[in-house]
Amino acid sequence: MPDPHATGPRPSAPLRWLLAGAVIVGLLVAAASLLALADSALSVWQRLQDLPGWLRALYLGLLGLLALASAVVLWWLLRSRAPRAPKAAPIDRAAIEARLVALEAEPGATDAARAELAELDARRGGGQLHAALFGAISTGKSSLLRALAPQAEVAVDVRGGSTREVQHARGRLPDGSALVLADVPGTQEHGGERWAALAEREAARAHVLLYLVDGDLSRTQAAELARIGAFGKPLLLVLNKADRYDAPELEALGARLSARAKEHGGRFVAARAGGEELVLRRLPDGHEESLRRPRPADLAALQRELVRIARFGAEALEPAREAAVVAAIDAELAQAEAATRARRSEETVARYTRRAVLGAMAAVAPGSDLVIQGALATALVRELARIHDLPVRDIDLDAFLARAGSLVRTSSSLLLAVAGNALKAFPGLGTLGGGLLHAIAYGLIFDSLGRALAQTLAETRRFDREASLDAFAAALKSPGGERVLRVLGLAREALGERRETEGQRG
């Protein structure tokens, strides 16, 4: 009877002697190497003892630094790293144009971006200084607009679906430079989010930004100033109605506003837009009457700042303006591209879910449907990855599908139970055999897999296996009623097609 503890035939006696000799030689070589290393170390140490103290300390310090540097390099090479996020492509006009071409097939996806690029080119060709005027409605924006462009006819541009959102007026600066002013409605005219969107658009289009106040900055105004200051354009914080303050008040307020402007790379300037003022006049008989009289404008300091900026030339200010416009278009295109990817992912998941249902119903032998569905799962993952422009290695794909398969095996009974309950809600279907039940279960599996993967690809912008599997497991545990009904509809369609095909064959 063979020995149950035997592990296999032993080598022959000569071979055993040869192996033993090799081991002994190896030990002797290792011992000799250690002795030589110890002898060298002791020799070096003895020589160090003969050196002057400062030279010995320098040598040991250099050895310590070398050891520390080696340890840092080894730590950097061996430490575990989080996966690097994909590098974003540089944003420039050529890249924007290429993305617009890719989105041409999507209705309305490129209209706003094309309009912005056309406006960018038109303003560049005009060679005029474009200034955007921001502020609350009580700060005298309209008066300042008329004072800077007294002869202009105010034109109204259509922006964001409204005909009364941005007013453009043309005027000239004291040195003859052309000036185009854009008046953006303030926070009291529109909701905060709506105004913020308008501010971002017009701030991107302009060469210079003017923020108008009539007193110290409130918290809301400070946030608005920071928002438009982030564009990196020339920025002027303008105190209108400066004549309302006496000299000490104006000096103190100007110091505070100047500091706030410098926080965002801007300058402070005081101005008076003019308009009308209400005065009381005492009559000879002792009565008083109120009169409205013109209030003289004082725009000298503001105009000097605008002239200073205009002397740079519109051409010199164009790069910052184009960068801001292109960045705004990039954000809009990113939303359109995300919507396109979501729609294409939805269509792909529905298509492969239908194929899974048909494959399960067409299975003629136990296990043959697993072969069909495995190929479909591989194709589904690859197509979703292509939609999101993300590479998937075969090794990652195989490991992902293997883990997903193990999740399916632990959830199949639950899916079959859900599918069976769904069938009971439809008279005539509840009495069908297990083929349709099996098909619905597979449909739910593919619907869950596709949606989980599409969601994680969109959120992480990389193939995150663990996140996708977590989302897949959650979808398997609680398939929503809407999903069950959708898959059931696919199963009914597939059953109808199958019956029609069998009828034609008969």
C-alpha positions as CSV (number, residue, x, y, z in Angstrom):
1,M,0.0,0.0,0.0
2,P,1.5,3.3,-1.0
3,D,2.6,5.7,1.7
4,P,-0.1,8.5,1.9
5,H,2.6,11.0,3.1
6,A,4.9,10.4,0.1
7,T,5.3,13.5,-2.1
8,G,7.0,11.9,-5.1
9,P,10.1,9.9,-6.1
10,R,13.4,11.0,-4.5
11,P,16.5,12.0,-6.6
12,S,19.2,9.3,-7.1
13,A,22.1,9.0,-4.7
14,P,24.7,10.7,-7.1
15,L,22.4,13.6,-7.7
16,R,21.8,14.0,-4.0
17,W,25.5,14.2,-3.4
18,L,25.9,16.7,-6.2
19,L,23.1,18.9,-4.7
20,A,24.6,18.7,-1.3
21,G,28.0,19.8,-2.6
22,A,26.4,22.7,-4.4
23,V,24.8,23.9,-1.2
24,I,28.1,23.6,0.7
25,V,29.9,25.6,-1.9
26,G,27.2,28.3,-1.9
27,L,27.5,28.6,1.9
28,L,31.2,28.9,1.8
29,V,31.0,31.6,-0.9
30,A,28.4,33.5,1.1
31,A,30.6,33.2,4.3
32,A,33.7,34.4,2.4
33,S,31.7,37.4,1.0
34,L,30.6,38.3,4.5
35,L,34.1,38.1,5.8
36,A,35.5,40.2,3.0
37,L,32.7,42.8,3.5
38,A,33.5,42.9,7.3
39,D,37.2,43.2,6.6
40,S,36.6,46.1,4.2
41,A,34.3,47.8,6.7
42,L,36.8,47.5,9.5
43,S,39.6,48.8,7.2
44,V,37.6,51.8,6.2
45,W,36.7,52.5,9.8
46,Q,40.3,52.3,10.9
47,R,41.3,54.7,8.2
48,L,38.5,57.1,9.3
49,Q,39.9,57.0,12.8
50,D,43.2,58.3,11.4
51,L,41.6,61.3,9.7
52,P,41.1,64.7,11.3
53,G,37.8,65.0,13.2
54,W,36.2,67.5,10.8
55,L,37.0,65.4,7.7
56,R,35.7,62.2,9.4
57,A,32.4,64.0,10.3
58,L,32.1,65.3,6.7
59,Y,32.6,61.8,5.3
60,L,30.1,60.2,7.6
61,G,27.6,63.0,6.9
62,L,27.9,62.4,3.2
63,L,27.3,58.7,3.7
64,G,24.2,59.5,5.8
65,L,22.9,61.8,3.1
66,L,23.5,59.1,0.5
67,A,21.6,56.5,2.6
68,L,18.7,58.9,3.2
69,A,18.5,59.7,-0.5
70,S,18.5,56.0,-1.4
71,A,15.7,55.4,1.1
72,V,13.6,58.2,-0.3
73,V,14.1,56.9,-3.9
74,L,13.2,53.3,-2.8
75,W,10.1,54.6,-1.0
76,W,9.0,56.6,-4.0
77,L,9.5,53.6,-6.3
78,L,7.7,51.0,-4.0
79,R,4.9,53.1,-2.5
80,S,1.4,52.4,-3.7
81,R,-0.1,55.1,-5.8
82,A,-3.7,56.0,-6.6
83,P,-4.5,55.8,-10.3
84,R,-3.7,59.0,-12.0
85,A,-6.5,61.0,-13.4
86,P,-6.3,61.4,-17.2
87,K,-4.6,64.7,-18.2
88,A,-7.0,67.2,-19.7
89,A,-6.3,68.3,-23.2
90,P,-5.3,72.0,-23.5
91,I,-8.2,74.3,-24.3
92,D,-7.7,76.2,-27.5
93,R,-9.7,77.3,-30.5
94,A,-8.6,74.2,-32.6
95,A,-9.7,71.8,-29.9
96,I,-13.0,73.5,-29.5
97,E,-13.6,73.4,-33.3
98,A,-12.8,69.6,-33.4
99,R,-15.3,69.0,-30.5
100,L,-18.0,71.0,-32.3
101,V,-17.5,68.9,-35.4
102,A,-18.0,65.8,-33.3
103,L,-21.2,67.2,-31.9
104,E,-22.7,68.4,-35.2
105,A,-25.1,65.4,-35.3
106,E,-26.7,66.4,-32.0
107,P,-29.6,68.8,-32.7
108,G,-28.9,72.2,-31.1
109,A,-25.8,71.0,-29.2
110,T,-23.5,73.4,-31.0
111,D,-25.7,76.5,-31.7
112,A,-24.7,78.5,-28.6
113,A,-21.0,77.7,-29.0
114,R,-21.0,78.6,-32.7
115,A,-22.7,81.9,-31.8
116,E,-20.1,82.7,-29.2
117,L,-17.3,82.0,-31.6
118,A,-18.9,84.2,-34.2
119,E,-19.2,87.0,-31.7
120,L,-15.6,86.5,-30.6
121,D,-14.4,87.0,-34.2
122,A,-16.7,89.9,-34.8
123,R,-15.4,91.8,-31.8
124,R,-11.8,91.0,-32.7
125,G,-12.3,92.4,-36.1
126,G,-13.9,95.6,-34.8
127,G,-10.8,96.7,-32.9
128,Q,-12.9,98.4,-30.2
129,L,-12.6,98.3,-26.4
130,H,-15.5,96.4,-24.9
131,A,-16.3,97.1,-21.3
132,A,-18.9,95.3,-19.2
133,L,-20.8,97.2,-16.5
134,F,-22.0,95.3,-13.5
135,G,-23.7,96.3,-10.3
136,A,-27.1,96.5,-8.6
137,I,-29.9,98.6,-10.1
138,S,-29.7,101.2,-7.3
139,T,-26.1,102.1,-8.0
140,G,-26.8,104.3,-11.1
141,K,-25.6,101.9,-13.9
142,S,-28.0,103.4,-16.5
143,S,-26.9,106.9,-15.6
144,L,-23.2,106.0,-15.9
145,L,-23.9,104.3,-19.2
146,R,-25.6,107.4,-20.6
147,A,-22.8,109.6,-19.2
148,L,-20.0,107.6,-20.9
149,A,-21.9,107.3,-24.2
150,P,-24.3,110.4,-24.3
151,Q,-25.0,110.2,-28.0
152,A,-25.4,106.5,-28.3
153,E,-28.5,104.6,-29.2
154,V,-28.8,101.7,-26.8
155,A,-29.1,98.4,-28.7
156,V,-30.5,95.4,-27.1
157,D,-28.9,92.0,-27.7
158,V,-30.7,88.7,-27.5
159,R,-28.9,86.7,-24.8
160,G,-30.1,83.5,-23.2
161,G,-33.6,83.6,-24.6
162,S,-34.5,87.1,-23.5
163,T,-34.6,90.4,-25.4
164,R,-33.9,92.6,-22.4
165,E,-30.9,91.2,-20.7
166,V,-27.8,93.0,-22.1
167,Q,-27.7,96.5,-23.5
168,H,-24.9,97.7,-25.7
169,A,-24.0,101.4,-26.1
170,R,-21.3,102.9,-28.2
171,G,-19.3,105.9,-27.2
172,R,-15.8,107.5,-27.3
173,L,-13.2,108.2,-24.7
174,P,-11.5,111.6,-24.4
175,D,-8.5,110.4,-26.6
176,G,-10.9,109.4,-29.3
177,S,-10.8,105.6,-28.6
178,A,-14.0,103.8,-29.4
179,L,-15.8,102.3,-26.4
180,V,-18.6,99.7,-26.4
181,L,-20.4,99.4,-23.0
182,A,-22.4,96.4,-22.1
183,D,-24.9,96.9,-19.2
184,V,-25.6,93.6,-17.4
185,P,-28.8,93.5,-15.2
186,G,-28.1,93.5,-11.5
187,T,-29.0,91.1,-8.8
188,Q,-32.2,93.0,-8.0
189,E,-33.5,92.5,-11.5
190,H,-32.9,88.7,-11.8
191,G,-32.4,85.7,-9.6
192,G,-28.8,85.1,-8.4
193,E,-28.2,82.1,-10.6
194,R,-29.6,83.8,-13.6
195,W,-27.5,86.9,-13.0
196,A,-24.4,84.8,-12.4
197,A,-24.8,83.1,-15.8
198,L,-25.2,86.5,-17.5
199,A,-22.2,87.9,-15.7
200,E,-20.0,85.0,-16.7
201,R,-21.0,85.3,-20.3
202,E,-20.5,89.0,-20.6
203,A,-17.4,89.0,-18.5
204,A,-15.9,86.5,-20.9
205,R,-16.8,88.6,-23.9
206,A,-15.4,91.9,-22.5
207,H,-11.9,93.4,-22.5
208,V,-12.4,95.3,-19.2
209,L,-14.8,94.9,-16.3
210,L,-16.5,97.7,-14.3
211,Y,-18.2,96.9,-11.0
212,L,-20.4,99.8,-9.8
213,V,-21.2,100.5,-6.2
214,D,-22.7,103.5,-4.3
215,G,-21.2,102.6,-0.9
216,D,-19.3,99.9,0.9
217,L,-19.5,96.4,-0.4
218,S,-22.1,94.1,1.1
219,R,-21.5,90.4,1.4
220,T,-23.4,89.8,-1.8
221,Q,-21.5,92.4,-3.7
222,A,-18.2,91.1,-2.5
223,A,-19.1,87.7,-3.8
224,E,-20.1,89.2,-7.2
225,L,-16.9,91.1,-7.4
226,A,-14.9,88.0,-6.7
227,R,-16.9,86.1,-9.3
228,I,-16.1,88.5,-12.2
229,G,-12.6,89.2,-10.9
230,A,-11.7,85.6,-11.4
231,F,-11.7,86.1,-15.1
232,G,-8.3,87.9,-14.9
233,K,-9.4,90.9,-17.0
234,P,-8.6,94.5,-16.2
235,L,-11.1,95.3,-13.4
236,L,-12.3,98.7,-12.1
237,L,-14.3,99.0,-8.9
238,V,-16.2,102.2,-9.4
239,L,-17.8,104.2,-6.6
240,N,-20.7,106.1,-8.1
241,K,-22.5,109.0,-6.4
242,A,-19.2,110.0,-4.7
243,D,-20.6,113.5,-4.0
244,R,-22.8,112.0,-1.3
245,Y,-19.8,111.7,1.0
246,D,-17.7,114.4,2.6
247,A,-13.9,114.4,2.3
248,P,-13.1,112.2,5.4
249,E,-15.9,109.7,4.6
250,L,-14.8,109.5,1.0
251,E,-11.2,108.9,2.0
252,A,-12.0,106.2,4.4
253,L,-14.5,104.5,2.0
254,G,-12.0,104.8,-0.8
255,A,-9.3,103.1,1.2
256,R,-11.6,100.1,2.0
257,L,-12.8,99.8,-1.6
258,S,-9.2,100.1,-3.0
259,A,-8.1,97.3,-0.8
260,R,-11.0,95.1,-2.0
261,A,-10.2,95.9,-5.6
262,K,-6.5,95.0,-5.2
263,E,-7.6,91.6,-3.8
264,H,-8.8,90.7,-7.3
265,G,-6.1,92.5,-9.3
266,G,-8.2,95.6,-9.9
267,R,-8.2,99.3,-9.2
268,F,-10.6,101.6,-7.4
269,V,-11.9,104.9,-8.9
270,A,-14.5,107.4,-7.7
271,A,-17.0,108.9,-10.1
272,R,-20.3,110.8,-10.4
273,A,-22.6,109.8,-13.2
274,G,-24.7,113.0,-13.1
275,G,-28.4,112.8,-13.6
276,E,-30.8,114.8,-11.5
277,E,-31.0,115.7,-7.8
278,L,-33.8,117.0,-5.6
279,V,-33.2,120.3,-3.9
280,L,-35.3,122.6,-1.6
281,R,-35.6,126.3,-2.5
282,R,-36.9,128.8,0.0
283,L,-39.2,131.4,-1.5
284,P,-39.3,135.1,-0.4
285,D,-42.6,134.6,1.4
286,G,-41.0,131.9,3.6
287,H,-42.5,128.9,1.8
288,E,-40.3,126.1,0.4
289,E,-40.6,124.2,-2.9
290,S,-38.7,121.1,-4.2
291,L,-37.0,121.3,-7.5
292,R,-35.2,118.8,-9.7
293,R,-32.0,120.1,-11.3
294,P,-29.3,118.5,-13.3
295,R,-26.4,117.1,-11.3
296,P,-23.0,117.6,-13.0
297,A,-21.1,114.4,-13.9
298,D,-17.6,113.8,-12.8
299,L,-16.0,111.0,-14.9
300,A,-12.5,112.3,-15.3
301,A,-10.8,109.7,-13.1
302,L,-12.8,106.8,-14.6
303,Q,-12.1,108.0,-18.1
304,R,-8.4,108.2,-17.4
305,E,-8.4,104.6,-16.2
306,L,-10.3,103.5,-19.4
307,V,-7.9,105.5,-21.6
308,R,-4.9,103.9,-19.8
309,I,-6.4,100.4,-20.5
310,A,-7.3,101.3,-24.1
311,R,-3.7,102.4,-24.8
312,F,-2.7,98.7,-24.5
313,G,-4.8,98.2,-27.7
314,A,-7.6,95.8,-28.2
315,E,-5.2,93.4,-29.9
316,A,-3.1,93.1,-26.7
317,L,-6.2,92.5,-24.7
318,E,-7.6,89.8,-27.0
319,P,-5.7,86.8,-25.7
320,A,-7.3,87.1,-22.2
321,R,-10.7,87.7,-23.8
322,E,-10.4,84.7,-26.2
323,A,-9.1,82.5,-23.4
324,A,-12.2,83.4,-21.2
325,V,-14.6,82.9,-24.1
326,V,-13.1,79.5,-25.1
327,A,-13.1,78.4,-21.4
328,A,-16.8,79.2,-21.2
329,I,-17.5,77.4,-24.5
330,D,-15.5,74.4,-23.1
331,A,-17.8,74.2,-20.1
332,E,-20.9,74.3,-22.3
333,L,-19.5,71.7,-24.6
334,A,-18.6,69.5,-21.7
335,Q,-22.2,69.5,-20.6
336,A,-23.4,68.7,-24.2
337,E,-20.8,65.9,-24.5
338,A,-21.9,64.4,-21.2
339,A,-25.5,64.5,-22.3
340,T,-24.6,62.8,-25.6
341,R,-22.6,60.1,-23.8
342,A,-25.5,59.5,-21.4
343,R,-27.9,59.1,-24.3
344,R,-25.6,56.8,-26.3
345,S,-25.0,54.8,-23.1
346,E,-28.7,54.4,-22.5
347,E,-29.3,53.3,-26.1
348,T,-26.4,50.8,-25.9
349,V,-27.6,49.3,-22.6
350,A,-31.1,48.9,-24.0
351,R,-29.8,47.2,-27.1
352,Y,-27.6,44.7,-25.3
353,T,-30.4,44.0,-22.7
354,R,-32.7,43.1,-25.6
355,R,-30.0,40.9,-27.1
356,A,-29.5,39.2,-23.7
357,V,-33.3,38.5,-23.5
358,L,-33.3,37.0,-27.0
359,G,-30.2,35.0,-26.3
360,A,-31.7,33.5,-23.1
361,M,-34.9,32.6,-24.9
362,A,-32.9,31.0,-27.8
363,A,-30.8,28.7,-25.5
364,V,-31.4,25.1,-26.5
365,A,-29.2,23.4,-23.9
366,P,-28.4,24.1,-20.3
367,G,-25.4,26.4,-20.1
368,S,-25.4,27.4,-23.7
369,D,-27.0,30.8,-22.8
370,L,-24.0,31.5,-20.5
371,V,-21.7,31.3,-23.6
372,I,-24.0,33.7,-25.5
373,Q,-24.3,36.1,-22.6
374,G,-20.6,36.1,-21.8
375,A,-19.8,37.3,-25.3
376,L,-22.5,39.9,-25.1
377,A,-21.2,41.2,-21.7
378,T,-17.7,41.6,-23.2
379,A,-19.1,43.5,-26.1
380,L,-21.3,45.7,-23.9
381,V,-18.3,46.7,-21.7
382,R,-16.1,47.5,-24.7
383,E,-18.8,49.6,-26.4
384,L,-19.5,51.6,-23.2
385,A,-15.8,52.3,-22.8
386,R,-15.6,53.5,-26.4
387,I,-18.5,55.9,-25.8
388,H,-16.6,57.4,-22.9
389,D,-13.3,57.4,-24.8
390,L,-11.6,55.2,-22.1
391,P,-9.3,52.3,-22.8
392,V,-10.0,48.9,-21.3
393,R,-7.3,46.2,-21.1
394,D,-8.3,42.6,-21.7
395,I,-6.9,41.6,-18.3
396,D,-9.1,44.3,-16.6
397,L,-12.1,43.2,-18.6
398,D,-11.7,39.5,-17.7
399,A,-11.3,40.2,-14.0
400,F,-14.3,42.6,-14.0
401,L,-16.6,40.1,-15.7
402,A,-15.4,37.3,-13.5
403,R,-16.2,39.3,-10.4
404,A,-19.5,40.4,-11.9
405,G,-20.3,36.7,-12.6
406,S,-19.8,35.8,-9.0
407,L,-22.2,38.6,-8.0
408,V,-24.8,37.3,-10.4
409,R,-24.6,33.8,-9.0
410,T,-25.4,35.1,-5.5
411,S,-28.3,37.3,-6.8
412,S,-29.8,35.0,-9.4
413,S,-32.5,33.6,-7.1
414,L,-33.6,37.1,-6.2
415,L,-33.7,38.2,-9.8
416,L,-35.7,35.1,-10.8
417,A,-38.2,35.9,-7.9
418,V,-38.5,39.5,-9.0
419,A,-39.0,38.4,-12.6
420,G,-41.7,35.9,-11.5
421,N,-43.6,38.5,-9.5
422,A,-43.4,40.9,-12.5
423,L,-45.0,38.2,-14.8
424,K,-47.9,37.7,-12.4
425,A,-48.9,41.3,-13.0
426,F,-49.6,40.5,-16.7
427,P,-52.5,38.1,-17.4
428,G,-51.5,35.3,-19.7
429,L,-47.8,35.7,-19.1
430,G,-47.7,34.2,-15.6
431,T,-48.4,30.7,-16.9
432,L,-45.5,30.6,-19.4
433,G,-42.5,28.4,-18.8
434,G,-39.2,29.1,-17.2
435,G,-37.7,30.3,-20.5
436,L,-39.4,33.6,-20.4
437,L,-38.6,33.9,-16.7
438,H,-35.0,33.1,-17.4
439,A,-34.9,35.7,-20.2
440,I,-36.3,38.4,-17.9
441,A,-33.7,37.6,-15.3
442,Y,-30.9,37.9,-17.8
443,G,-32.4,41.2,-19.0
444,L,-32.3,42.6,-15.5
445,I,-28.7,41.4,-15.2
446,F,-27.6,43.2,-18.3
447,D,-29.6,46.3,-17.5
448,S,-28.0,46.5,-14.1
449,L,-24.5,45.8,-15.5
450,G,-24.7,48.4,-18.2
451,R,-26.2,51.1,-16.1
452,A,-23.7,50.6,-13.3
453,L,-20.7,50.7,-15.7
454,A,-22.0,53.7,-17.6
455,Q,-22.6,55.6,-14.3
456,T,-19.1,55.0,-13.0
457,L,-17.4,55.7,-16.3
458,A,-19.2,59.1,-16.4
459,E,-18.4,60.0,-12.8
460,T,-14.8,58.8,-12.5
461,R,-13.7,59.2,-16.2
462,R,-11.8,55.9,-15.9
463,F,-12.5,52.2,-15.7
464,D,-12.9,51.8,-11.9
465,R,-13.6,48.1,-11.4
466,E,-14.5,48.3,-7.7
467,A,-16.8,51.2,-8.1
468,S,-18.6,49.6,-11.0
469,L,-19.0,46.3,-9.2
470,D,-20.4,48.1,-6.1
471,A,-23.0,49.9,-8.3
472,F,-23.8,46.6,-10.1
473,A,-24.3,44.8,-6.8
474,A,-26.6,47.6,-5.6
475,A,-28.6,47.4,-8.8
476,L,-29.0,43.7,-8.5
477,K,-30.2,43.8,-5.0
478,S,-33.0,46.3,-5.6
479,P,-34.2,46.4,-9.3
480,G,-36.7,49.2,-9.6
481,G,-40.2,48.6,-10.8
482,E,-39.6,50.8,-13.9
483,R,-36.6,48.6,-14.9
484,V,-38.5,45.4,-14.4
485,L,-41.4,46.6,-16.6
486,R,-38.9,47.8,-19.2
487,V,-37.2,44.4,-19.4
488,L,-40.5,42.7,-19.3
489,G,-41.6,44.7,-22.3
490,L,-38.5,43.6,-24.2
491,A,-39.2,40.0,-23.2
492,R,-42.8,40.2,-24.5
493,E,-41.5,41.7,-27.8
494,A,-38.9,38.9,-28.1
495,L,-41.6,36.3,-27.3
496,G,-43.8,37.7,-30.0
497,E,-41.0,37.6,-32.6
498,R,-40.1,34.1,-31.6
499,R,-43.7,32.9,-32.1
500,E,-43.9,34.7,-35.4
501,T,-40.7,33.0,-36.6
502,E,-41.9,29.6,-35.5
503,G,-45.2,30.2,-37.2
504,Q,-43.5,31.0,-40.5
505,R,-41.4,27.9,-40.2
506,G,-44.5,25.8,-39.5
